[in-house]
Amino acid sequence: MTATATRAASSPPMDEKPPHLGLLFASLMVVMLLASLSQTILSTALPTIVGDLGGVDHMSWVITGFILASTVMMPVYGRISDLLGRKPVLIAAIMLFIAGSALGAAAGSMGWLITARVVQGLGGGGLMILAQTSIADVVPARDRGKYMGVMGAVFAVSSVAGPLLGGWITEGPGWRWAFSFNVPLGILAIIAVAVFLKLPRRPREERERIDYLGMILLAGATTCLILVCTWGGTQYDWNSPQILLLCATTLAGAIAFAIAETRASSPVIPLSLFKDRNFTLTTVSGLAVGVAMFGAIGYMPTYIQMVKGVDATQAGLLMTPMMASLLITSIISGQVVSRTGRYKLFPLVGMVIMGIGLWLLSTLEVSDSTVRMCVFLAVFGAGIGLSMQILVLIVQNSVPNRIVGTATASSNFFRQVGATVGSAVVGSLFISRLKDLLAENMPKVPGTSAGAMDANSFTPQSVHGLPEMFRDPVVQSYNDALLPIFLFMIPLAVLAFVLLLFVEEKPLATRVDLSTGEISTVEATATESQAAVGASDRPAESPRQPGTVTDSAASESPRARETSQASTATQTAARPPRRGRRGGRPAPRHRA
């Protein structure tokens, strides 16, 4: 305790904001926008791309390649940045992303394009993680809420802007510009990070070695899992030898990874993280949110096109209410957390609202108005906005800053895995139900078989060009195949709500020690015994306690001396003298 106080006293003023914080934050937002746009911008451009390059059979890999590479690299970037420092690793990630973008812009075949997307993903996996972690290095947890809220809003903007921008670029200058525009923005981001991201050098212990074995095992297990989710029920049956072999390999890889992590000196995902209650509860909750969020977002645009009879661009615009509510609630909740220091209520309310939104969406009918659908989407988006970035903040506030990159990356990794699993499971259930409903609802035409109209051949244009006797059953089948699945996701929201009830609302640190990059209060409360002793006895003091030990003692020392002169008993019980002793104040002042 004395060593901590001494270091805090000798450190630079911790409550001063770093210079050019606004410019640094803006550059990190560009970094996050690049990564998030890359996941959505090609969705409307893919038909044109595969037409130019001739590779319809491999179209899904243009998206899957990026998701696979970025997911695998998330925990790797988090751990390496904790060991080697944030700035060089972030710059390396941006350079990889730029290289992948340049390769994609020059692609002459589908194989070339898929390789470019994998390279993009290798860099993109670090952009989001390192941007979030870099803010944690320069902004204390108490003030970080408002920044995390804006970061959450970036995802909302990219989800809507990505498909719209991709469609505009494809119809205008050409789809290659969807890759080319990343190059100048990436170079600008590198310059901004190099100039404005000024962090103290992280000391590296001799025993800390990069966990190459853990990274390889994690990459293998994650790859097999994503392939199971991508291929299962579509390219291969769930009980096919290929899927069963991938499932067995995933399980074996996960077990081998867990064993390797117990023996590694610097594990890529330290299993000790799961001993922290807040980390475990929020990570599992984030995984559940990822399943529900991406399971719904992934197929709602298709549903809107089929049921409402609009094109892809209009479908993207109709998703705007959901993204707007996500953006607004994310920013507002972040601002409130920064002002009050209280955060536990927001994800709890978010889970309730998300569950209500899922239920409302499941009740939609073909005859319902577009306004009604947009309102229900807005409710669902509000629930996500109240919870998504707050969960990241809770994780960061629960661990020492020296491993905040590892913890942030690990939490986001499991959320991304949940998103992949959710999209795959919802897609498999949707296609299976759609085929059954089409076979049941389609009118029988003499001279044709029951399966003559294949669901794989339907497009929004072809469906709405059918005669009414065929169009209405197809539209109704789409409605009945997808929306009831949202009911199956409500237990995920309930599970997350129950888990989050047990989250301990630890005080948010108000200062960052710029000399070591460690948050003083988090270090003091990282040990459960210290947290129990310090927090349970003084609940009213919690909002002001984090990071104010040294300065508060200095400011209150005159009152403490007056109190000690007035009454010895009062001096013994008074909080300011006790806080003064922890802050390293000279003992004679308390014996006056």
Secondary structure, DSSP 4 states (H G I P E B T S, - for coil): -HHHHHHHHHSPPTTSPPTTHHHHHHHHHHHHHHHHHHTTTTTTTHHHHHHHHT-GGGTHHHHHHHHHHHHHHHHHHHHHHHHH-HHHHHHHHHHHHHHHHHHHHT--SHHHHHHHHHHHHHHHHHHHHHHHHHHHHHS-HHHHHHHHHHHHHHHHHHHHHHHHHHHHHHHTT-TTHHHHTHHHHHHHHHHHHHHH---PPPP--TT----HHHHHHHHHHHHHHHHHHHHBTTTB-TTSHHHHHHHHHHHHHHHHHHHHHHH-SS-SS-GGGGGSHHHHHHHHHHHHHHHHHHHHHTTHHHHHHHHH---HHHHHHHTHHHHHHHHHHHHHHHHHHHHH---THHHHHHHHHHHHHHHHHHT--TTS-HHHHHHHHHHHHHHHHHHHHHHHHHHHHTS-GGGHHHHHHHHHHHHHHHHHHHHHHHHHHHHHHHHHHHHHHSPP-TTS-TTSS-GGG--HHHHHTS-HHHHHHHHHHHHHHHTTHHHHHHHHHHHHHHHHHT---PPPP---BTTTTB-HHHHHHSSHHHHHHHHHS-GGGGGG-TT-HHHHHHHHHHHHHHHHHH-HHHHHH-HHHHHHHHTT--GGGG--
